[in-house]
């Protein structure tokens, strides 16, 4: 193999690995309880904050809408360090 071709292939591979690592790092920010919403298509949690007191339903609805589902807040623990939890549910005519 030509040395220049080999070097170009190594540089391209390093670039691809760096891009994949960056994407994984961004994904890791949202994999566990943290500053944002943590959840999946069945529901989730997000940290309690009195600053967004009237927006708990909207936060849950925005998360569940990604899955084409509706949201219902199930508990609000009004203590710093605790979480607001919610469930995602189907519209009546939708069957998964």
Residue frames relative to the residue before (quaternion, step in Angstrom):
aa qw qx qy qz dx dy dz
X 1.0000 0.0000 0.0000 0.0000 0.00 0.00 0.00
X 0.5240 -0.6380 0.4710 0.3107 3.54 -0.98 0.84
X 0.5568 -0.6453 0.4130 0.3210 3.58 -0.93 0.90
X 0.6575 0.5072 -0.3109 0.4624 3.62 0.96 -0.82
X 0.6452 0.5133 -0.3144 0.4706 3.58 1.02 -0.80
X 0.6391 0.5239 -0.3120 0.4688 3.56 1.02 -0.86
X 0.6606 0.5095 -0.2960 0.4652 3.57 0.92 -0.92
X 0.6458 0.5103 -0.3158 0.4721 3.59 0.99 -0.81
X 0.6473 0.5158 -0.3167 0.4633 3.60 1.00 -0.79
X 0.6447 0.5110 -0.3167 0.4721 3.59 1.00 -0.81
X 0.6541 0.5043 -0.3143 0.4680 3.60 0.95 -0.86
X 0.6500 0.5076 -0.3176 0.4679 3.60 0.96 -0.83
X 0.6486 0.5143 -0.3153 0.4641 3.59 0.97 -0.82
X 0.6484 0.5083 -0.3182 0.4690 3.60 0.96 -0.83
X 0.6425 0.5197 -0.3190 0.4641 3.58 1.00 -0.77
X 0.6565 0.5065 -0.3078 0.4666 3.57 0.97 -0.86
X 0.6589 0.5008 -0.3080 0.4691 3.59 0.98 -0.82
X 0.6405 0.5180 -0.3269 0.4633 3.59 1.00 -0.76
X 0.6511 0.5068 -0.3133 0.4702 3.59 0.99 -0.82
X 0.6532 0.5058 -0.3134 0.4683 3.59 0.96 -0.83
X 0.6454 0.5205 -0.3176 0.4601 3.58 1.00 -0.82
X 0.6363 0.5190 -0.3231 0.4705 3.59 1.02 -0.78
X 0.6505 0.5084 -0.3136 0.4691 3.58 0.95 -0.86
X 0.6588 0.4961 -0.3139 0.4705 3.60 0.96 -0.81
X 0.6276 0.5334 -0.3434 0.4512 3.59 1.02 -0.72
X 0.6536 0.4986 -0.3169 0.4731 3.58 0.96 -0.81
X 0.6464 0.5123 -0.3193 0.4667 3.58 0.99 -0.82
X 0.6361 0.5545 -0.3322 0.4214 3.59 1.00 -0.79
X 0.5664 0.6063 -0.3865 0.4028 3.60 1.14 -0.50
X 0.7779 0.3480 -0.1623 0.4974 3.59 1.09 -0.61
X 0.5050 0.6931 -0.4133 0.3062 3.60 1.17 0.21
X 0.7988 0.2027 -0.1258 0.5523 3.60 1.11 -0.36
X 0.7116 -0.4043 0.3060 0.4863 3.57 -1.24 0.05
X 0.2174 0.7657 -0.5724 0.1970 3.52 -0.81 0.99
X 0.8120 -0.2966 0.1850 0.4673 3.56 -1.15 -0.51
X 0.7445 0.3742 -0.2220 0.5063 3.62 1.12 -0.45
X 0.7072 -0.4073 0.3431 0.4650 3.52 -1.30 -0.34
X 0.1120 -0.7571 0.6413 0.0539 3.54 -1.01 0.91
X 0.4228 0.7116 -0.4835 0.2846 3.57 -0.69 1.00
X 0.3019 -0.7151 0.5942 0.2110 3.51 -1.35 -0.24
X 0.7849 -0.3431 0.2206 0.4664 3.60 -1.17 -0.44
X 0.6700 0.4862 -0.3160 0.4635 3.62 1.20 -0.11
X 0.7516 -0.3113 0.2018 0.5454 3.60 1.23 -0.25
X 0.0883 -0.8123 0.5734 0.0592 3.53 -1.24 -0.35
X 0.3626 -0.6890 0.5782 0.2437 3.50 -1.39 -0.30
X 0.0076 0.7551 -0.6529 -0.0590 3.52 -1.34 0.27
X 0.6258 -0.5869 0.3553 0.3711 3.59 -1.08 0.65
X 0.4996 -0.6383 0.5032 0.2997 3.54 -1.12 0.77
X 0.1341 0.7545 -0.6375 0.0793 3.54 -1.11 0.76
X 0.4034 -0.7216 0.5003 0.2574 3.60 -0.76 0.96
X 0.5306 0.6509 -0.3968 0.3705 3.60 1.24 -0.35
X 0.7681 0.2851 -0.1606 0.5504 3.59 1.14 -0.57
X 0.0995 0.8624 -0.4903 0.0777 3.57 1.19 0.65
X 0.7589 0.3788 -0.2236 0.4802 3.62 0.82 -0.82
X 0.6772 0.5309 -0.2754 0.4287 3.59 1.25 -0.12
X 0.3590 0.7608 -0.4897 0.2290 3.60 1.20 0.09
X 0.6638 0.4977 -0.3116 0.4632 3.59 0.92 -0.86
X 0.6575 0.5152 -0.3176 0.4488 3.60 0.94 -0.83
X 0.6274 0.5265 -0.3366 0.4646 3.59 1.04 -0.77
X 0.6730 0.4839 -0.2914 0.4774 3.58 0.90 -0.91
X 0.6591 0.5150 -0.3124 0.4504 3.59 0.95 -0.87
X 0.6341 0.5253 -0.3348 0.4581 3.60 1.01 -0.75
X 0.6511 0.5055 -0.3190 0.4677 3.59 1.01 -0.77
X 0.7172 0.4553 -0.2639 0.4568 3.60 0.75 -1.00
X 0.5833 0.5931 -0.3717 0.4121 3.60 1.12 -0.59
X 0.5645 0.5942 -0.3874 0.4221 3.61 1.14 -0.48
X 0.7291 0.3749 -0.2096 0.5328 3.58 1.21 -0.54
X 0.5143 -0.6547 0.4116 0.3708 3.60 1.26 0.14
X 0.5676 0.5951 -0.3695 0.4327 3.56 1.15 0.60
X 0.4779 -0.6347 0.5275 0.3008 3.54 -1.35 0.26
X 0.3046 -0.7689 0.5380 0.1631 3.60 -1.21 0.38
X 0.0387 -0.7576 0.6502 0.0419 3.52 -1.28 0.55
X 0.3541 -0.7132 0.5657 0.2143 3.57 -0.78 1.05
X 0.2147 -0.8219 0.5200 0.0896 3.58 -0.71 1.07
X 0.8091 -0.0567 0.0123 0.5848 3.60 1.10 -0.48
X 0.1090 -0.7524 0.6475 0.0522 3.50 -1.19 0.73
X 0.1011 -0.7740 0.6241 0.0358 3.56 -0.53 1.19
X 0.2210 -0.8257 0.5100 0.0956 3.55 -0.23 1.28
X 0.4513 0.6180 -0.4863 0.4218 3.52 0.63 1.29
X 0.4835 -0.6520 0.4880 0.3208 3.58 -0.88 0.88
X 0.7520 0.3289 -0.2809 0.4974 3.54 -0.94 0.93
X 0.6543 0.4625 -0.3189 0.5063 3.58 1.25 -0.12
X 0.4563 -0.7207 0.4802 0.2046 3.56 -1.30 0.16
X 0.3499 -0.6359 0.6358 0.2625 3.48 -1.43 0.32
X 0.1269 -0.8059 0.5742 0.0681 3.61 -0.77 0.95
X 0.0434 -0.7922 0.6087 -0.0026 3.54 -1.21 0.59
X 0.2819 -0.7240 0.6004 0.1895 3.53 -1.33 0.35
X 0.2893 -0.7058 0.6150 0.2001 3.52 -1.26 0.53
X 0.0048 0.8051 -0.5927 0.0214 3.58 -0.91 0.86
X 0.5732 -0.6200 0.4316 0.3174 3.53 -1.27 0.51
X 0.5090 -0.5485 0.5492 0.3722 3.46 -1.32 0.36
X 0.6641 -0.5599 0.3049 0.3905 3.65 -0.94 0.71
X 0.7470 0.4048 -0.2901 0.4404 3.70 0.72 -0.75
X 0.6131 0.5662 -0.3594 0.4177 3.64 1.19 -0.19
X 0.0615 -0.7761 0.6274 0.0146 3.56 -0.92 0.94
X 0.2307 -0.7748 0.5752 0.1245 3.59 -0.85 0.97
